[in-house]
Amino acid sequence: MKLSEVHGMHIYSDRAHFIGTIDDAIIDDKEGTVVGLVFGRKGGKAISIPYSGLMAIGDIVLVYSKKAEQAGV
């Protein structure tokens, strides 16, 4: 999937809470892989979700809630 295809997609948690809208991606320049998705900025810093926190990408982006992620789901 291209970044241009996910840019602007809405992000929801697995508990149906709206998280934000994808603004950018974080890429590991050595590996050339996506390591996270940026959905906002606060105090000049990017707010992101790690790639490992993604459940699915379709019409929306679905991410694990923090409680599920901490439990290792």
C-alpha positions, -999 to 999 in steps of 0.1 A, spaced: 0 0 0 13 35 -8 14 63 17 -7 84 -6 -35 57 -2 -35 59 36 -29 96 41 -61 111 55 -75 78 66 -93 78 99 -78 58 128 -101 39 152 -92 18 182 -105 -18 186 -130 -3 210 -145 20 183 -129 52 196 -118 77 170 -80 83 174 -72 107 145 -64 110 109 -31 98 93 -8 127 84 24 110 77 45 78 82 77 71 101 101 51 80 133 32 92 158 47 67 182 17 71 156 -10 65 132 10 43 102 -1 63 73 17 79 77 17 117 47 40 126 19 62 115 17 99 125 -17 113 133 -10 146 149 15 169 165 18 182 201 44 207 212 63 203 180 65 165 183 48 139 162 21 118 178 23 83 163 12 48 165 38 20 161 33 -3 132 30 -32 156 -1 -15 171 -20 -18 138 -47 -45 135 -60 -38 100 -60 -12 72 -90 -11 49 -115 18 46 -102 29 80 -71 20 101 -79 -2 131 -54 -2 160 -52 -21 192 -63 -3 223 -35 3 249 -49 -22 273 -49 -49 246 -14 -40 234 0 -41 270 -16 -76 275 3 -88 244 -28 -93 222 
